[in-house]
Amino acid sequence: SSTFFVSATMQAHQATNSTKQATKQATKLVLTGSSTLIPESSTIYQFDTESGTQEALLDVAAPNEDLAAFSDACVCGGKYYGVFANPPMDFGIFTADLGSNQFEARTHTSNLWHKVTCDPTDDTKLVGVSSDTAGVFYIAKFDLVTLEDTTVAPFPTDSKAVWNGYDAQLQFDDPARPSALYVSFADDAVITSGGRA
């Protein structure tokens, strides 16, 4: 039995299908499937939306059993960046090369990441949402060269900004080129570019 985590921020990359007309495009989705068994195992799959076929690319749990709990992921520059979370013990971002189907890095981050996508202004960074141990949420960046995360700006902190435990409450307007983040907190709190509405 498996559970598939498909993130709304997951980038679908386009690949030309050489057996079809030159104008015909097939979308290939990259996603993570995790078993519901203990010990858990997780595999990165590629799913072709045109043919309906799937291909297992990489088993990311072995030998990294603690990477089995996923929060979000994205594909940038041919690499798969997945958020793993086993708080309070460990959390961070791991990298897999989709060209070679090889696991590359497992990086512990200072904050727990909830949402991640490619930074539209800098191809050496990821941008997303993270939180610290006090429960404060931030717009944050992850540097793919130094493997360090930095906070950009905190979310407003008040009694309404309560995380309900599901990362689906955090969504980018356009995962490929995000310009806005939609957040749904309890009590109908809404955060806009001008502050709380």
VENTA-V713518 format. One record per backbone hydrogen bond with DSSP energy under -1.0 kcal/mol. NH is the residue of the N-H (numbers start at 1). CO is the residue of the C=O. E is the energy in kcal/mol with one decimal. If there is no record, write none. Layout:
nh=NH co=CO e=E
nh=NH co=CO e=E
//
This chain:
nh=3 co=34 e=-3.6
nh=5 co=32 e=-2.3
nh=10 co=7 e=-1.4
nh=13 co=28 e=-1.4
nh=15 co=26 e=-1.7
nh=20 co=17 e=-1.7
nh=24 co=21 e=-1.4
nh=26 co=15 e=-1.6
nh=28 co=13 e=-2.0
nh=29 co=47 e=-2.8
nh=31 co=45 e=-2.2
nh=32 co=5 e=-1.1
nh=33 co=43 e=-3.0
nh=34 co=3 e=-3.1
nh=35 co=41 e=-2.4
nh=36 co=1 e=-1.6
nh=43 co=33 e=-2.6
nh=44 co=58 e=-3.2
nh=45 co=31 e=-3.2
nh=46 co=55 e=-2.4
nh=47 co=29 e=-3.1
nh=48 co=53 e=-2.9
nh=49 co=27 e=-2.8
nh=52 co=48 e=-2.2
nh=55 co=46 e=-2.4
nh=57 co=44 e=-3.1
nh=58 co=44 e=-1.4
nh=60 co=42 e=-1.4
nh=61 co=42 e=-1.3
nh=67 co=64 e=-2.4
nh=68 co=65 e=-1.2
nh=71 co=83 e=-1.9
nh=74 co=81 e=-1.9
nh=76 co=79 e=-2.4
nh=79 co=76 e=-1.6
nh=80 co=96 e=-3.2
nh=81 co=74 e=-3.0
nh=82 co=94 e=-2.2
nh=83 co=72 e=-3.3
nh=84 co=92 e=-2.1
nh=85 co=69 e=-2.4
nh=86 co=90 e=-2.7
nh=89 co=86 e=-1.1
nh=90 co=86 e=-1.5
nh=92 co=84 e=-2.2
nh=93 co=107 e=-2.1
nh=94 co=82 e=-2.8
nh=95 co=105 e=-2.6
nh=96 co=80 e=-2.1
nh=97 co=102 e=-2.7
nh=98 co=78 e=-2.3
nh=101 co=97 e=-1.4
nh=102 co=97 e=-1.2
nh=104 co=95 e=-3.2
nh=105 co=95 e=-1.3
nh=107 co=93 e=-2.7
nh=109 co=91 e=-1.5
nh=112 co=131 e=-2.5
nh=114 co=129 e=-3.2
nh=115 co=129 e=-1.5
nh=117 co=127 e=-2.2
nh=119 co=125 e=-2.0
nh=125 co=122 e=-1.7
nh=126 co=142 e=-2.4
nh=127 co=117 e=-2.7
nh=128 co=140 e=-2.4
nh=129 co=115 e=-2.1
nh=130 co=138 e=-2.0
nh=131 co=112 e=-2.3
nh=132 co=136 e=-1.9
nh=135 co=132 e=-1.9
nh=138 co=130 e=-2.9
nh=139 co=153 e=-2.8
nh=140 co=128 e=-2.6
nh=141 co=150 e=-2.8
nh=142 co=126 e=-2.3
nh=143 co=148 e=-3.1
nh=144 co=124 e=-3.1
nh=147 co=143 e=-1.7
nh=150 co=141 e=-2.7
nh=152 co=139 e=-3.5
nh=153 co=139 e=-1.4
nh=155 co=137 e=-3.1
nh=161 co=158 e=-1.1
nh=162 co=160 e=-2.0
nh=169 co=166 e=-1.3
nh=170 co=167 e=-1.7
nh=171 co=182 e=-2.7
nh=173 co=180 e=-2.3
nh=182 co=171 e=-4.2
nh=184 co=169 e=-1.8
nh=185 co=189 e=-1.2
nh=189 co=186 e=-1.1
nh=192 co=195 e=-3.0
nh=195 co=192 e=-1.9
nh=197 co=190 e=-2.5
//
